[in-house]
Amino acid sequence: MSLDPAKLNFVVWKGTTFKKRLTYYADEDATTPFDLTGYTATCPIRTLAGDPLVSLTTENNGIILGGASGTIDLVIPVTATAELPWSTALYTLKITSPGGDTDALLHGGFIAKTL
């Protein structure tokens, strides 16, 4: 599977838990969820210059995949958002199949705001 990743920007409020649930569909009509069973995912968040800031992965529970439901939960705990040293960052969300194929699903920006 080779995709053109969709663009989606997120807002992170400093000092709050960031949670965003996305659903990945197997068809263009958005009726059949893509089965993510056995997949892993990564979502590095980087400065505009490319320096790493936060790494969300299935291994560190920053990304939780919902298997047959096709859901992808992105989570940044309050401890990580409380002292964000940036206001604008970039990300790419990638999934890797059990067979090792990797695809980029989303890319865009993270905007950190203060309450």
Residue pairs with C-beta under 8 A, 6 or more apart in sequence:
1 97
1 101
1 103
2 103
3 103
3 104
3 105
5 92
5 93
5 103
5 104
5 105
5 106
5 107
6 105
6 106
6 107
7 106
7 107
7 108
8 106
8 107
8 108
9 108
9 109
9 110
9 111
10 18
10 20
10 74
10 91
10 108
10 109
10 110
10 111
11 110
11 111
11 112
11 113
12 18
12 76
12 81
12 84
12 110
12 111
12 112
12 113
13 81
13 112
13 113
13 114
13 115
14 81
14 82
14 83
14 84
14 112
14 113
14 114
14 115
15 78
15 81
15 82
15 114
15 115
16 78
16 81
16 115
17 75
17 76
17 77
17 78
17 81
18 74
18 75
18 76
18 81
19 73
19 74
19 75
20 73
20 74
21 71
21 72
21 73
22 71
22 72
22 73
22 74
22 106
23 30
23 33
23 69
23 70
23 71
23 72
24 33
24 34
24 36
24 70
24 71
24 72
24 95
24 105
25 31
25 32
25 33
25 34
25 70
26 32
26 33
26 34
26 35
26 70
33 68
33 69
33 70
33 71
34 70
35 67
35 68
35 70
36 65
36 66
36 67
36 68
36 70
36 71
36 72
36 95
37 67
37 68
38 97
38 98
39 58
39 65
39 95
39 96
39 97
39 98
40 57
40 58
40 59
40 65
40 95
40 96
41 57
41 58
41 63
41 65
41 72
41 93
41 94
41 95
41 96
42 55
42 56
42 57
42 58
42 63
42 93
42 94
42 96
43 55
43 56
43 57
43 62
43 63
43 74
43 91
43 92
43 93
43 94
44 52
44 54
44 55
44 56
44 91
44 92
45 52
45 53
45 54
45 55
45 56
45 89
45 90
45 91
45 110
46 52
46 53
46 89
46 90
46 91
47 53
47 86
47 89
47 90
48 88
48 89
48 90
53 84
53 85
53 86
53 89
54 62
54 76
54 80
54 89
55 62
56 62
56 63
56 74
56 75
56 76
57 63
58 64
58 65
61 75
62 74
62 75
62 76
63 72
63 73
63 74
63 75
63 93
64 71
64 72
64 73
64 75
65 71
65 72
65 73
65 95
66 72
66 73
72 93
72 95
72 105
74 93
81 112
84 112
86 112
87 111
87 112
87 113
88 109
88 110
88 111
88 112
89 109
89 110
89 112
90 107
90 108
90 109
90 110
91 106
91 107
91 108
91 109
91 110
92 104
92 106
92 107
93 104
93 105
93 106
93 107
94 102
94 103
94 104
94 105
95 102
95 103
95 105
96 102
